[in-house]
Amino acid sequence: MALAIPMPQLRDTGIWLPRRCESTQPMRSNRRRIDSDPQPQQLIKYQHLLRVPIAGQGLLEMWQRYVRTVSAPRLDKRAALLNLADLRALPPDWDGYGAAPIDRRIIQAAADFILSLPSDVAATPNAVPMTRGRLQFEWHRGNRSLELEFEGSDRLHYLKWDSDANVEEEDVISVDDTGTVHALLRWFASEPVNV
């Protein structure tokens, strides 16, 4: 992990390089100023960081946003599509109790659903086969869960659950209802509030 520290503006100030100091020389600075280097060195430009407060609440909030952004899980669409391909290969009676194979139209709708999601809105879901030829996407974190079951190629049954916050909500929505789907995913990714 790299850290960026606000520094004074470096433009037009030159580059300071240390030089060797001989013990026979009188005491003086062991630095020399180089205003023009024939081979320009790569400098990190800090101008955009000068607008960041150096201390206090603003700095704390900046670091909290940074940690949330860096540590936020991202949707790996390739991994999700590979999971769907594995579900497509399930034979009839895949669970040993007469389960139907996953409906091809549902798998295609789930793949289209994954491809339509922005990568930063949710983590990669677990794709779980259901015994009646359906599939379900699941996200779990602690006591918080979000489940989206594809009941058909055009509708989702969702379950939003957080036992710590007394949240239990379920409903059936259209697969194309991106506003509701994004709100559910944002709810799951948000920090739990203990009541």
Residue pairs with C-beta under 8 A, 6 or more apart in sequence:
1 70
4 46
4 49
5 49
6 46
6 49
6 50
6 52
6 54
7 46
7 49
8 46
9 46
9 47
9 50
10 43
10 45
10 46
11 47
14 33
14 34
14 35
15 33
15 34
15 37
15 41
15 43
16 31
16 32
16 33
16 34
17 31
17 32
17 34
18 30
18 31
19 30
19 31
19 32
20 30
21 30
52 58
52 59
52 62
53 59
53 62
72 120
72 189
73 122
73 123
73 124
74 119
74 120
74 123
74 124
75 114
75 117
75 118
75 119
75 120
75 121
75 122
75 123
75 124
76 124
77 114
77 115
77 117
77 119
79 124
80 114
80 124
80 125
80 127
81 111
81 114
81 115
83 126
83 127
84 107
84 110
84 111
84 114
84 127
84 135
86 127
87 102
87 107
87 127
87 129
87 135
88 102
88 104
88 107
90 101
90 102
90 129
91 101
92 99
92 100
92 101
93 99
94 101
94 129
95 131
97 131
98 131
99 129
99 131
99 132
100 131
100 132
100 133
101 133
102 129
102 130
102 133
102 134
102 135
103 133
103 134
103 153
105 152
105 153
106 133
106 134
106 135
106 150
106 152
106 153
107 135
108 153
109 150
109 152
109 153
109 154
109 175
110 127
110 135
110 137
110 150
112 175
113 137
113 150
113 175
116 178
117 181
117 185
121 182
121 185
121 186
121 189
122 139
122 185
122 188
122 189
123 139
123 189
125 137
125 138
125 139
125 148
126 137
126 138
126 139
126 140
127 135
127 136
127 137
128 135
128 136
128 137
128 138
129 135
130 136
130 149
134 149
134 150
134 151
135 149
135 150
136 147
136 148
136 149
136 150
137 147
137 148
138 145
138 146
138 147
138 148
139 145
139 146
139 147
139 185
139 188
141 188
142 164
142 192
143 162
143 163
143 164
143 192
144 161
144 162
144 164
144 188
144 192
145 159
145 160
145 161
145 162
146 158
146 159
146 160
146 161
146 184
146 185
146 187
146 188
147 158
147 159
147 161
148 156
148 157
148 158
148 181
148 184
149 156
149 157
149 158
149 159
150 156
150 175
151 157
151 172
153 175
154 174
154 175
154 176
155 172
155 173
155 174
155 175
156 172
156 173
156 174
156 175
156 177
156 181
157 170
157 171
157 172
158 169
158 170
158 171
158 172
158 173
158 184
159 168
159 169
159 170
160 167
160 168
160 169
160 170
160 184
160 187
160 188
161 167
161 168
161 169
162 192
164 192
164 194
164 195
165 192
165 193
165 194
165 195
166 195
173 180
173 181
